[in-house]
Amino acid sequence: MTAPQSAAAPVVLVVQHEDGCPPGHVGAGLLAAGCRLDVRRPYAGDPLPADLDAVDALLVLGGEMNADEHDRHPWLAPTKELVRAAARDGVPTLGICLGHQIVAGALGGRVVRNPAGPQEGLVPTGWTPDAGADPLLGPCTAAPTAVHFNGDIVDRLPKGAVVLARAPGGEVQAARHADSVWGVQCHPEAGAEIVGRWPGTEGSLAAIAAAEPGLVATWAPLARALAALARHRRDHRP
């Protein structure tokens, strides 16, 4: 997903893990906010960059695999290295679903199967008091629901992380894992068209399609906020 932008456009590196989990609404919002997307599909042979020197923000998307399946998906380990570099160097980073789990694991957290079972379909968002002032997710706290399709969860956050939302069962739904690194267990990028590509989601599609205009509107500030952080990073690189 690319669009002609000026050379000064903030560059967002997007790590996509499978065809069925593209940047979707978040990617479209970043493009609309003037960013340039550098989408890497390592499962299809795209190399990941060795560092983030040419990158203003990092977006790590979702996928069916477990965040620790390094043997089956060898790009997961270098993706975690990029996340650690982002945390160290202050590069704005967002992990979505699997990406949230990758981010947490990279920074010292732990990912497990949800003992309460999978989270599927539209799930209420339980924003915490810390969320309102958060520079990335604060503008999204009007979102009452989010799309979920996950069997794994982050059950131990990295040291110093801040929980920004919890699902009704208490699972971490959104967190600031480090000063410049966030994760959301939900899928703000996915509407009915994307969710319809995933196996076992047929029972939720009608409800997601009906809710999609509201989901897009209430989660749109996420892409704008990430774009603003990327632009600030571009303008204030050391």
C-alpha positions in Angstrom: 0.0 0.0 0.0 1.8 3.1 -1.2 0.8 6.6 -2.3 2.9 9.4 -3.9 4.1 11.6 -1.2 6.8 14.3 -0.9 10.3 13.2 0.1 9.6 14.8 3.5 6.7 12.5 4.3 7.2 10.5 7.5 8.1 6.9 6.7 6.1 4.2 8.5 7.7 0.7 8.3 4.9 -1.8 8.3 5.6 -5.5 9.1 2.8 -7.6 7.6 2.8 -11.3 8.6 0.3 -12.8 6.2 -1.9 -11.8 3.2 -5.1 -11.7 5.3 -3.9 -9.1 7.7 -3.1 -5.9 5.8 -2.8 -2.4 7.2 -6.5 -1.8 6.4 -8.2 1.2 8.0 -5.0 2.2 9.9 -2.9 2.1 6.8 -5.5 4.2 4.9 -5.5 6.7 7.8 -1.7 7.0 7.8 -1.7 7.7 4.1 -4.5 10.3 4.5 -2.4 12.0 7.2 0.6 12.3 4.8 2.7 9.4 5.7 4.5 7.0 3.3 4.1 3.3 4.1 7.1 0.9 3.6 5.2 -2.4 3.8 7.4 -5.5 4.2 6.0 -8.9 3.8 8.7 -11.2 5.1 6.5 -14.3 4.6 6.7 -13.5 0.9 10.4 -12.9 0.9 10.7 -9.2 1.7 13.7 -8.4 3.8 13.4 -6.5 7.0 15.7 -3.5 7.4 18.7 -4.0 9.7 17.8 -0.9 11.6 15.3 2.0 11.9 17.6 4.8 10.7 15.3 5.6 7.7 12.1 5.0 9.6 9.9 7.5 11.5 7.4 5.0 13.0 6.9 1.2 13.1 3.6 -0.7 12.7 3.6 -4.4 13.4 0.4 -6.1 12.2 -1.6 -9.2 13.2 -1.5 -12.8 12.1 -2.5 -16.4 13.0 0.9 -17.5 14.3 2.1 -17.4 17.9 4.4 -14.6 18.8 7.2 -17.0 19.8 7.1 -19.4 16.8 10.5 -18.3 15.7 11.4 -21.7 14.1 8.3 -21.7 11.8 8.4 -17.9 11.1 12.0 -16.8 11.2 11.3 -13.1 10.7 9.7 -12.9 14.2 13.0 -12.7 16.0 14.4 -9.8 13.8 11.0 -8.0 14.2 11.5 -8.2 17.9 15.0 -6.7 17.5 13.4 -3.8 15.6 11.0 -3.3 18.4 13.8 -3.2 21.0 15.6 -0.7 18.8 12.4 1.4 18.6 12.0 1.4 22.4 15.7 2.3 22.8 15.7 5.1 20.2 12.2 6.6 20.8 10.7 5.5 17.4 6.9 5.5 17.7 5.7 1.9 17.4 2.3 0.3 17.4 1.6 -3.4 17.6 -1.8 -4.8 16.6 -3.0 -8.1 18.0 -0.1 -10.4 17.2 1.9 -7.2 16.9 0.9 -6.3 20.5 2.1 -9.7 21.6 5.4 -9.4 19.7 6.0 -6.0 21.2 5.3 -7.3 24.7 7.5 -10.3 24.3 10.4 -8.3 22.8 10.4 -6.0 25.8 10.2 -8.6 28.5 6.5 -9.5 28.7 4.9 -12.9 28.3 2.3 -14.2 25.9 0.1 -17.2 26.7 -3.1 -18.9 25.5 -6.1 -17.1 27.0 -7.3 -19.5 29.7 -10.8 -18.0 29.3 -10.8 -19.0 25.6 -10.7 -17.0 22.4 -11.9 -13.4 22.2 -14.0 -13.0 19.1 -16.1 -10.4 17.4 -17.1 -7.0 18.9 -15.8 -6.6 22.4 -16.4 -3.6 24.7 -13.3 -1.5 25.3 -12.5 -1.0 29.0 -10.4 2.2 29.0 -8.4 2.9 32.1 -7.9 6.3 33.8 -4.4 6.4 32.3 -5.8 6.2 28.7 -7.2 9.7 28.5 -3.9 11.5 28.5 -2.0 9.0 26.4 -0.5 10.6 23.3 -1.5 7.8 21.0 -4.6 6.2 22.4 -6.1 9.1 24.3 -7.9 10.4 21.2 -9.6 6.9 20.9 -11.2 6.7 24.3 -14.6 7.5 22.8 -14.5 4.1 21.1 -16.9 1.8 23.0 -16.1 -1.4 21.2 -13.4 -3.0 19.1 -13.0 -6.0 16.8 -11.2 -9.0 18.4 -10.1 -12.3 17.0 -7.3 -13.7 19.2 -6.6 -16.9 21.2 -3.4 -15.6 22.8 -3.1 -12.7 25.2 -0.3 -10.8 27.0 -0.5 -12.0 30.6 2.6 -10.2 31.9 3.6 -6.8 30.6 7.1 -5.4 30.3 8.5 -3.7 33.3 7.1 -0.1 33.5 4.3 -0.7 31.0 1.0 1.1 31.5 -2.4 -0.6 30.9 -4.6 1.6 28.9 -7.6 -0.7 28.3 -8.9 -4.0 29.6 -11.4 -6.4 28.0 -14.4 -7.4 30.1 -12.6 -10.5 31.3 -9.7 -8.4 32.6 -7.3 -9.2 29.7 -5.0 -6.5 28.6 -6.6 -4.8 25.6 -4.2 -1.9 25.1 -1.0 -0.9 26.7 1.9 1.5 26.5 4.8 -1.0 26.7 7.5 1.7 26.7 7.7 5.5 26.3 7.3 5.2 22.5 5.9 1.7 22.1 2.2 0.7 22.2 0.1 -2.4 21.6 -3.6 -3.1 21.1 -5.0 -6.6 21.3 -7.9 -5.6 19.2 -8.0 -5.0 15.4 -8.7 -1.3 14.7 -7.5 -1.9 11.1 -10.0 -4.5 10.3 -13.6 -4.2 9.0 -15.9 -6.8 7.6 -13.9 -7.2 4.3 -10.7 -8.1 6.1 -12.3 -10.1 8.9 -14.2 -12.1 6.2 -10.8 -13.5 5.1 -10.2 -15.1 8.4 -11.4 -18.7 9.1 -14.2 -19.1 11.7 -15.4 -15.5 11.7 -18.7 -16.0 9.7 -20.9 -15.7 12.8 -19.5 -12.2 13.6 -19.4 -10.6 10.1 -23.0 -9.2 10.1 -22.5 -7.4 13.4 -19.1 -6.1 12.4 -20.4 -4.8 9.1 -23.3 -3.0 10.9 -20.9 -1.5 13.4 -18.1 -0.6 10.9 -19.0 3.1 10.3 -18.9 3.7 14.0 -15.7 1.7 14.4 -14.0 3.6 11.6 -15.0 6.9 13.1 -14.0 6.2 16.7 -10.7 4.5 15.9 -9.7 6.9 13.1 -7.8 9.2 15.6 -5.3 6.3 16.2 -3.8 6.6 12.7 -3.8 10.4 12.9 -2.0 10.3 16.3 0.6 7.8 15.1 1.2 10.0 12.0 1.7 13.0 14.3 4.2 11.1 16.4 6.0 10.0 13.2 6.1 13.5 11.9 7.5 14.8 15.2 10.2 12.0 15.1 11.1 13.1 11.5 11.4 16.7 12.5 13.4 16.1 15.7 15.7 13.3 14.8 19.0 13.4 16.8 
